[in-house]
Amino acid sequence: MSKTFSRRRFLGTSGAGFAAAMLAGGALPAGFGKAVMAQDGGTEFHAAYPYLDPGAGGHFNSFVTNAILTPINPSQVYGDLILQPLGMYYWATAEWLPLLATEWSFVSSGGSASPEAEVEPEASPASEGVPAGADNQPLYRMGEVDVNADVFEVKLREGAMWSDGTPITAQDLVDTLWLRRLMSQTEWKYLDDVTAVDDYTVHCHMSDPSTEVERYVIRIAYPRPSSVYGEWAQKARDLYSSGKTNDDPELKQLLDQFTQFRPEGDYPVSGPYKIDVDSITNAQMTLVKNDKAWNADQAKFDRIINFNGETDTISAVVLSKEIDYATHGFAVATEKQMIDEGIRVVRPPVYSGPAIFLNYGKFEEFKDERVRQAIAHAINREQNGTVSLGDSGIAQKYMTGMSDNLVPQWLSQEAIDGLNQYEYDQDKAASLLEEAGWTKDGDTWKTPAGNDAVYDLLFPAEFADWSASAQDAAEQLTAFGIQINPSAVTHTQQPIDVNKGNFDLAIRGWGSSNNPHPHYSYTAAFYTHNTLAKNDGGKGMDFPLVQDTEVAGEVDLDKLTVESAEGLDRDAQKDNVTTIAQVFNELLPIVPLFERYGNNAALEGVRVKEWPADGDAIYKNSPYADGIPVMLMYTGWMEPVEG
């Protein structure tokens, strides 16, 4: 999954042998299946989402990579049932489901609020009806925003408690946001201070106002308990108050210490479920009800069994009907078997997909955009998507760095018509390489330095769709004369290798499966495996963010990324989004291949009574952001099969 498409392998299990046994009709191994579950008659939801168990490096610091089912970003779907967000979003209707927050608004520091929020507003024209679960819910959307506001104000839900019985307060959210500043999270490009006004009110002061502060705070910065993280947050605040920045050694040292912090696994949580730490194995874990959650009664399953696995092995467990919902990007043949077995397949857009990332710090020749443009022309992206995901792999058309679904919402038709669609044209690709000083020696291209164009392509071994995409791209480029050696690395190590710069080319995610504004697609392109690679001690692809372009002259891509979400007038943002989309289209700092649509298994009638009908507006949500089963549970829509 983009950073996302986290489809991890079944740790500690012989994947091929396990899958072969299951597909041949064999019994589930010990530790799986109904034989050891629901013995007390309780209702269960069977999930499939990967994690590292503690013996393999998994931990419970929810700010840091490899945290166990805690959403270090919204892509860890079931983590939202453990640590509850302030709110979750219906992408089709632009409405919020309030959770730990009840209301929020942009206000001026003088105290005047934006106009009164709308509750249960009419659905947007793009919606095909009210999403399943949204009926009779107190939905929320801010009214008209004062464009001169400089504070984002959040009102927390009074009476909400942590699982240890202590109240959830403003200080929990304040400490969370300050630690996100330590982690260089993007909202702090817009914020300069966060304070608690009272026990249930938080003010986020915006030095550079942005509509997306709402998304960052309400959806992404879910509160963590100050009882666990408060001392770390205070250390960070003290250093920032003294004038230190993230570039100073004191904060770098604190960051290093904090990323090594490992709290106990049973620390307080806010959601309707919590991890039974003693249940964790390398095969599965159990989430049990947290009755202290303010909305615990909405989640109608007594527990959630989460199977640990990536596509190569979870496929077999899905086919055995032991999984109620899975988002693993199944192979074309597996999808056919699912349908033949009567397992529903739903196809929500993922707003993202695989792309080729290049190591600019290692190879001088990649710095010429004509080389990246040539690579785009040399690969048949339609073939690449079909080979990888069948009907769910749709070739990128506009090549703007954001989903093709979003382009018409943000760019005028004139701007769209001016985009280079990089049609499959190997003659054009060859011409561009020659313009860049490359030469052909027999069947092999040589770089301007006279070296054979031979590169390794790093991809996560357990991601079935990305693996197929990498293999196909390697074959196409090799046939074109750029020799590509595909190199599979376990999914937990591959992004770290990319961040540390230990790669030539790599398959990682373009776009954003986490958030609907184009801004997040550009943070993925220019920050995730580039400037934020420092969180893993490296420079990532080391792509310089100051570039010369034909479409916009000299540009600072950091500035353009921030500006794409700047201001409180969304319509006014369209000019900035258009500029960065055009710049991306010209420079191709990463080369998108195809856009992924889900081919998600949605089993009915075994443990889950039913899923929403095809075409329901809930399926406009990205499955890795405002997760479909999570929102159905939070609204009480999803019901277990009656015993």
C-alpha positions in Angstrom: 0.0 0.0 0.0 1.6 3.2 -0.6 3.4 3.9 2.5 1.2 2.6 2.8 0.1 -0.4 1.0 1.3 -2.3 4.0 0.7 -5.9 3.0 3.2 -7.7 5.1 4.1 -11.4 5.0 3.0 -14.0 7.5 5.9 -13.8 9.9 7.4 -17.1 11.1 5.3 -19.2 8.7 6.4 -21.0 5.6 4.2 -19.0 3.2 4.4 -21.1 0.1 3.8 -24.4 2.0 1.0 -22.9 4.1 -0.8 -21.5 1.0 -0.3 -24.7 -1.0 -1.9 -26.7 1.8 -4.8 -24.4 2.2 -5.5 -24.2 -1.6 -5.4 -28.0 -1.7 -8.2 -28.1 0.9 -6.0 -28.8 3.9 -6.9 -28.0 7.5 -5.8 -24.7 9.1 -2.7 -25.1 11.2 -2.9 -25.0 15.0 -3.6 -21.5 16.2 -6.0 -20.7 13.3 -9.6 -21.0 12.7 -12.8 -21.7 14.6 -11.4 -24.7 16.5 -9.7 -22.4 19.0 -12.0 -19.4 18.8 -15.4 -18.3 20.1 -15.5 -21.2 22.6 -17.5 -18.9 25.0 -20.0 -18.2 22.3 -18.8 -14.6 21.9 -19.1 -12.8 18.5 -15.9 -12.3 16.6 -14.8 -10.2 13.6 -11.8 -11.7 11.8 -9.4 -9.1 10.4 -6.2 -9.5 8.5 -3.5 -6.8 9.0 0.2 -7.3 9.3 2.4 -6.5 12.3 5.7 -7.4 13.8 5.3 -9.4 17.0 7.5 -8.2 19.9 10.0 -11.0 19.2 10.6 -9.7 15.7 10.9 -6.1 16.6 7.3 -5.0 17.0 6.6 -2.6 19.9 4.0 -0.2 21.3 5.5 3.3 20.8 2.7 4.5 18.5 4.8 7.4 17.1 7.4 5.1 15.6 7.7 2.6 12.7 6.8 -1.0 13.5 4.3 -0.1 16.3 1.9 -3.0 16.7 -1.6 -2.1 15.2 -1.4 1.5 16.4 -1.9 4.0 13.6 1.4 5.8 13.1 -0.4 6.9 10.0 -4.1 6.3 9.2 -3.2 3.3 6.9 -3.0 0.9 9.9 -6.8 0.5 9.7 -7.6 -1.4 12.9 -5.4 0.8 15.0 -8.2 3.3 14.8 -10.3 1.0 17.0 -7.6 1.0 19.7 -6.4 4.6 19.7 -9.5 6.6 18.6 -9.2 9.6 16.3 -10.9 12.9 17.0 -13.1 12.3 14.0 -13.3 10.2 10.8 -14.3 11.5 7.3 -16.8 10.5 4.6 -14.9 11.1 1.4 -18.1 11.1 -0.8 -20.0 13.7 1.2 -17.2 15.8 2.9 -18.8 15.2 6.3 -17.2 14.2 9.6 -18.2 11.5 12.1 -17.2 13.2 15.4 -15.5 10.8 17.8 -13.2 12.2 20.6 -13.9 15.7 19.4 -17.5 17.1 19.3 -16.8 20.3 17.3 -14.0 22.4 15.9 -13.6 25.6 14.0 -11.1 28.2 12.7 -11.1 31.3 15.0 -9.1 34.5 15.3 -6.8 34.8 18.2 -9.1 37.7 19.2 -11.8 35.1 19.9 -14.2 35.4 17.0 -15.2 32.0 15.6 -16.0 31.0 12.1 -19.7 30.8 11.3 -21.7 28.2 13.1 -20.9 24.6 12.0 -23.4 22.7 10.0 -24.7 19.5 11.5 -26.0 16.8 9.2 -25.5 18.9 6.1 -27.0 17.8 2.8 -24.8 15.3 0.9 -22.6 16.7 -1.8 -23.7 16.3 -5.4 -20.9 13.8 -6.0 -22.5 11.4 -3.5 -24.7 8.6 -4.5 -26.6 8.8 -1.3 -25.9 8.7 2.4 -23.0 6.3 3.2 -23.9 3.2 5.1 -23.7 3.9 8.8 -24.1 7.7 8.4 -27.9 7.6 8.8 -29.1 9.2 12.0 -25.5 10.0 13.1 -24.6 13.5 14.4 -22.4 14.3 11.4 -20.4 17.5 11.3 -19.0 20.0 8.8 -17.7 23.5 9.5 -19.7 26.3 8.1 -18.2 29.2 6.0 -14.7 29.8 7.3 -13.3 33.2 8.2 -10.3 33.5 5.9 -8.5 35.7 8.4 -8.6 33.2 11.2 -5.3 32.1 12.8 -6.3 29.5 15.4 -7.8 26.1 14.9 -9.9 25.3 18.0 -10.9 21.8 19.1 -13.5 20.9 21.7 -13.0 17.4 23.1 -15.8 15.1 24.2 -16.4 15.5 27.9 -16.8 12.2 29.7 -14.6 10.2 27.3 -12.1 8.1 29.3 -8.9 6.1 28.8 -9.2 2.4 29.4 -7.6 2.9 32.9 -10.6 5.0 33.9 -8.9 8.4 33.7 -10.4 11.2 31.6 -9.2 12.1 28.1 -8.3 15.8 28.3 -6.8 18.6 26.3 -3.4 17.9 27.6 -3.4 14.5 25.9 -3.9 16.1 22.6 -1.5 18.9 23.3 1.3 16.5 24.2 0.5 14.4 21.1 0.9 17.3 18.8 4.2 18.5 20.4 5.7 15.0 19.9 4.5 15.1 16.3 6.6 18.3 16.0 9.6 16.3 17.3 8.9 13.8 14.5 8.9 16.6 11.9 5.2 16.0 10.9 3.9 18.3 8.3 1.2 20.1 10.3 4.1 22.0 12.0 4.8 23.7 8.7 1.6 25.6 9.4 1.5 25.7 13.2 3.8 27.4 15.7 2.1 26.7 19.0 -0.4 24.3 20.6 -2.0 25.0 24.0 -4.7 23.8 26.3 -7.2 26.5 27.0 -9.1 24.4 29.5 -9.5 20.7 30.2 -11.5 20.2 27.0 -10.4 22.9 24.6 -7.2 23.0 22.5 -5.9 26.0 20.4 -3.6 25.3 17.6 -2.0 28.6 16.5 -1.3 28.8 12.8 1.6 30.8 11.7 0.7 29.9 8.1 -3.1 29.2 8.1 -4.2 26.1 6.1 -7.5 24.3 5.6 -5.6 21.0 6.0 -4.8 21.8 9.7 -8.3 20.4 10.2 -7.4 17.0 8.6 -4.0 16.8 10.4 -5.5 17.5 13.8 -8.9 15.8 13.6 -8.0 12.7 11.6 -4.3 12.1 12.0 -3.2 13.4 15.4 -5.3 11.1 17.5 -4.6 11.7 21.2 -2.1 9.5 23.0 -2.1 9.3 26.8 0.0 11.9 28.6 0.5 9.4 31.4 2.8 7.6 28.9 4.1 10.3 26.7 3.8 13.5 28.7 7.4 13.7 30.0 8.7 13.3 26.4 6.4 16.0 25.2 7.6 18.4 28.0 11.2 17.8 27.1 10.4 18.7 23.5 8.4 21.8 24.5 11.3 23.0 26.7 13.8 22.8 23.9 11.5 24.5 21.4 10.7 27.2 24.0 14.5 27.9 24.3 14.7 28.6 20.6 16.0 25.2 19.4 14.8 23.7 16.1 14.8 20.2 14.8 18.2 20.9 13.1 19.9 21.5 16.5 21.8 18.6 18.1 19.7 18.8 21.3 16.5 18.0 19.5 18.2 15.4 17.2 19.4 13.7 20.4 15.9 13.8 21.9 14.4 12.4 18.7 16.9 9.5 18.7 16.1 8.7 22.4 12.4 9.0 21.8 12.4 6.6 18.8 14.0 4.0 21.1 11.3 4.5 23.8 9.3 1.3 24.3 6.2 1.6 26.5 4.5 -1.4 27.9 1.8 -2.9 25.6 -1.1 -2.5 28.0 -0.9 1.2 28.3 -4.2 3.2 28.3 -6.2 3.3 25.0 -9.3 5.2 24.0 -11.0 3.0 21.4 -13.6 0.3 21.9 -11.0 -2.4 21.6 -7.5 -3.0 23.2 -4.8 -5.5 22.5 -4.7 -8.6 24.7 -0.9 -8.5 24.9 -0.7 -12.1 26.1 -2.5 -13.2 22.9 0.2 -11.9 20.5 2.0 -14.5 18.5 3.7 -14.3 15.1 0.4 -15.7 13.6 -2.4 -13.7 15.2 -3.6 -11.5 18.1 -6.8 -10.8 19.9 -8.4 -7.4 20.4 -10.8 -7.4 23.4 -13.6 -4.9 24.3 -12.6 -1.8 26.2 -15.8 -1.1 28.0 -14.5 2.2 29.2 -14.7 3.7 25.7 -17.5 6.3 25.4 -18.9 4.5 22.4 -18.0 0.9 23.3 -21.6 -0.3 22.8 -21.6 0.8 19.1 -19.0 -1.9 18.3 -21.1 -5.0 18.3 -18.4 -7.7 18.2 -17.1 -9.1 21.4 -13.6 -9.3 20.1 -11.5 -9.0 16.9 -9.1 -11.7 15.9 -6.4 -10.2 13.7 -4.4 -12.6 11.5 -0.8 -11.5 10.8 0.1 -11.9 7.2 1.0 -10.6 3.9 -0.7 -11.4 0.6 1.3 -14.5 -0.1 -0.2 -16.3 2.9 -3.3 -14.4 3.9 -4.7 -15.3 0.5 -5.1 -18.9 1.6 -6.8 -17.9 4.9 -9.2 -15.7 3.0 -10.1 -18.5 0.7 -10.8 -20.7 3.7 -13.4 -18.1 4.8 -11.5 -17.4 8.0 -11.2 -13.7 7.2 -14.2 -11.3 7.1 -12.4 -8.4 5.4 -8.9 -8.0 3.8 -7.3 -5.3 1.7 -4.1 -7.1 0.7 -4.0 -6.5 -3.1 -4.8 -10.0 -4.2 -3.3 -11.6 -7.3 -5.6 -11.9 -10.3 -5.9 -15.7 -9.9 -6.7 -15.4 -6.2 -9.4 -12.9 -6.8 -11.1 -15.2 -9.3 -11.0 -18.0 -6.7 -12.6 -15.7 -4.1 -15.4 -14.9 -6.5 -15.9 -18.6 -7.3 -16.1 -19.3 -3.6 -18.8 -16.8 -3.1 -16.6 -14.2 -1.4 -17.6 -10.6 -2.3 -15.0 -8.4 -3.8 -15.3 -4.6 -3.3 -13.3 -2.1 -5.3 -12.8 1.3 -3.5 -10.3 3.6 -5.0 -7.0 3.7 -3.2 -5.9 7.1 -4.6 -2.3 5.7 -4.8 -0.2 3.0 -6.4 3.4 1.9 -7.1 6.0 4.2 -8.6 9.7 3.9 -9.5 11.8 5.9 -7.1 15.4 6.8 -8.2 18.5 7.4 -6.1 19.7 10.8 -7.1 22.5 10.9 -4.6 24.0 7.7 -6.1 23.5 8.3 -9.9 24.3 11.6 -11.5 22.4 10.6 -14.7 19.1 10.5 -12.9 19.2 14.2 -12.2 18.3 15.0 -15.9 14.5 15.0 -16.1 14.7 13.7 -19.7 15.9 10.4 -18.3 12.9 10.1 -16.0 10.6 11.1 -18.8 12.2 8.4 -21.0 11.5 5.8 -18.4 7.9 6.9 -18.3 7.6 6.6 -22.1 9.4 3.2 -22.1 7.0 1.4 -19.8 3.5 0.2 -20.9 1.7 1.3 -17.8 -1.6 -0.3 -18.9 0.2 -3.7 -19.1 1.9 -3.1 -15.8 -1.4 -2.5 -14.0 -3.2 -5.4 -15.6 -0.4 -7.9 -14.9 -0.3 -6.7 -11.3 -4.0 -6.4 -10.3 -6.3 -7.2 -13.3 -9.3 -4.9 -13.2 -8.0 -3.2 -10.1 -4.8 -1.9 -11.7 -5.5 1.2 -13.8 -2.7 2.9 -15.7 -1.8 6.4 -14.5 -3.0 8.8 -17.1 -2.2 12.4 -16.1 1.0 11.7 -14.2 0.6 14.6 -11.8 1.6 12.8 -8.6 -2.1 12.8 -7.4 -4.9 10.3 -8.2 -6.5 10.7 -11.6 -9.8 10.8 -9.6 -8.7 14.1 -8.0 -7.3 15.9 -11.1 -10.7 17.2 -12.5 -11.6 18.5 -9.0 -8.5 20.7 -8.8 -7.3 21.6 -12.4 -9.1 23.4 -15.1 -9.7 21.6 -18.4 -7.1 23.9 -20.0 -4.5 22.8 -17.5 -5.4 19.2 -17.9 -5.1 19.4 -21.7 -1.6 20.8 -21.2 -0.3 17.8 -19.2 2.1 15.3 -20.7 0.4 11.9 -20.5 3.6 10.0 -21.4 2.0 7.6 -23.7 3.9 4.3 -24.3 6.4 5.2 -27.0 9.8 3.7 -26.9 11.0 5.7 -29.9 10.2 8.9 -27.9 12.0 7.4 -24.9 15.1 6.7 -27.0 15.0 10.2 -28.4 14.9 11.7 -24.9 17.9 9.6 -23.7 19.9 10.6 -26.8 19.1 14.3 -26.0 20.4 13.6 -22.4 23.7 12.3 -23.8 23.0 8.6 -23.6 24.2 6.3 -26.4 23.2 2.8 -27.5 25.8 0.0 -27.7 24.1 -2.9 -29.3 21.1 -3.7 -27.1 22.4 -1.7 -24.1 22.1 1.9 -23.3 25.2 3.7 -21.9 25.1 6.7 -19.6 26.8 10.0 -20.5 29.7 8.8 -18.3 30.1 5.8 -20.6 28.8 3.2 -18.1 26.3 0.5 -19.0 22.8 1.4 -17.8 22.5 -1.4 -15.3 20.5 -0.9 -12.0 18.9 -3.0 -9.2 15.2 -2.5 -8.6 14.3 -3.0 -4.9 10.8 -4.1 -4.1 9.0 -5.5 -1.1 8.9 -9.2 -1.5 5.6 -9.9 0.2 3.5 -7.3 -1.7 1.9 -9.4 -4.5 0.9 -6.4 -6.7 4.1 -4.4 -6.2 6.2 -7.6 -6.8 4.4 -8.2 -10.1 4.7 -4.5 -11.0 8.4 -4.5 -10.3 9.0 -7.7 -12.3 7.0 -6.4 -15.3 8.7 -3.0 -15.3 12.1 -4.7 -15.0 11.3 -6.9 -18.1 10.1 -3.9 -20.1 13.0 -1.7 -19.3 15.5 -4.5 -19.9 14.0 -5.2 -23.3 14.3 -1.5 -24.0 18.0 -1.5 -23.2 18.2 -0.4 -19.6 19.1 -3.6 -17.7 17.1 -3.9 -14.5 17.8 -6.5 -11.9 14.7 -7.0 -9.7 15.7 -7.4 -6.0 13.2 -8.6 -3.4 13.6 -7.4 0.1 11.3 -8.2 3.0 8.7 -5.5 3.4 9.8 -4.4 6.8 13.4 -3.7 5.6 12.7 -2.3 2.2 11.5 1.2 3.1 14.3 1.5 5.6 16.8 0.6 2.9 15.2 3.3 0.7 15.4 5.9 3.5 19.0 5.0 4.1 19.8 5.4 0.4 20.7 1.7 0.0 19.1 1.3 -3.4 19.5 2.1 -7.1 15.8 2.1 -8.1 12.9 1.1 -5.8 9.2 0.5 -5.9 7.4 2.7 -3.4 4.1 4.5 -3.3 3.0 7.6 -5.2 -0.1 9.6 -4.2 -1.9 9.4 -0.9 -4.2 6.6 0.2 -4.5 8.4 3.5 -6.0 11.8 2.8 -8.2 13.4 0.1 -6.4 16.7 -0.5 -3.7 16.7 -3.2 -1.2 18.3 -0.7 -0.7 14.9 0.9 0.3 13.3 -2.5 3.1 15.8 -2.7 4.2 15.3 0.9 4.5 11.6 -0.1 6.5 12.5 -3.2 8.9 15.1 -1.8 9.1 14.3 1.9 8.3 10.6 2.8 11.4 9.0 1.3 13.3 12.2 0.8 13.5 14.9 3.5 11.9 12.7 6.2 14.3 9.9 5.5 16.4 11.4 8.2 14.1 9.7 10.7 15.8 6.5 9.6 19.3 8.1 9.5 19.6 8.6 5.7 18.8 10.9 2.8 16.4 8.6 0.9 16.3 9.3 -2.8 18.1 12.6 -2.1 16.1 14.6 -4.6 16.9 18.4 -4.4 13.7 20.4 -3.8 15.0 23.5 -5.6 14.6 22.8 -9.4 14.5 24.6 -12.7 11.4 24.0 -14.7 10.0 25.1 -18.1 6.5 25.4 -16.8 7.2 27.6 -13.7 10.8 28.6 -13.8 12.9 28.0 -10.6 10.7 26.4 -8.0 11.2 25.3 -4.4 9.2 22.1 -4.1 9.1 22.3 -0.3 7.5 25.7 -0.6 5.1 24.5 -3.3 4.0 21.5 -1.2 3.2 23.8 1.8 1.5 26.3 -0.5 -0.7 23.6 -2.0 -2.7 23.5 1.2 -2.1 27.1 2.3 -4.9 29.5 3.2 -8.5 28.9 4.4 -10.1 29.4 1.0 -10.1 26.0 -0.7 -11.0 27.4 -4.1 -8.0 29.8 -3.9 -5.8 26.8 -3.4 -6.5 25.5 -6.8 -4.0 27.8 -8.5 -1.2 26.4 -6.2 -2.3 22.8 -6.7 -2.3 23.4 -10.5 1.3 24.7 -10.3 2.7 21.8 -8.3 0.8 19.3 -10.5 2.3 20.8 -13.6 5.8 20.9 -12.1 5.5 17.2 -11.0 4.2 16.3 -14.5 7.3 17.9 -16.1 10.0 16.8 -13.6 8.7 13.3 -12.7 10.8 13.1 -9.6 9.2 9.6 -9.2 7.6 7.7 -12.0 4.0 6.5 -11.2 3.0 3.2 -12.8 -0.7 2.5 -12.1 -3.4 3.5 -9.7 -4.7 0.8 -7.4 -8.3 0.0 -6.7 -9.1 -2.4 -4.0 -10.0 -6.0 -4.7 -11.0 -6.4 -1.1 -12.4 -9.6 0.3 -15.7 -8.9 2.1 -17.2 -12.1 3.5 -20.8 -12.2 4.4 -22.9 -14.7 6.4 -20.2 -16.4 8.4 -19.4 -13.9 11.2 -20.5 -10.6 9.6 -24.2 -10.4 8.7 -23.6 -8.2 5.6 -21.5 -5.5 3.9 -23.0 -2.4 2.3 -24.3 -2.8 -1.3 -22.0 -2.2 -4.2 -22.1 1.5 -5.1 -22.6 2.7 -1.5 -20.9 6.0 -0.9 -18.8 4.4 1.9 -16.8 2.8 -0.8 -15.5 6.2 -1.9 -13.4 6.2 1.2 -9.8 5.0 0.7 -9.6 1.7 2.5 -6.4 2.7 4.2 -7.5 6.0 5.6 -11.0 6.4 7.0 -11.3 2.7 7.0 -14.6 1.1 5.9 -15.0 -1.6 8.6 -13.9 0.8 11.3 -16.5 3.5 10.4 -19.2 0.8 10.1 -18.3 -0.4 13.6 -18.1 3.1 15.0 -21.6 3.9 13.7 -23.1 0.5 14.9 -24.0 -0.4 11.3 -21.9 -3.6 11.1 -23.6 -6.5 12.9 -22.5 -10.1 13.7 -24.4 -13.1 12.4 -27.0 -14.1 14.9 -26.1 -17.2 16.8 
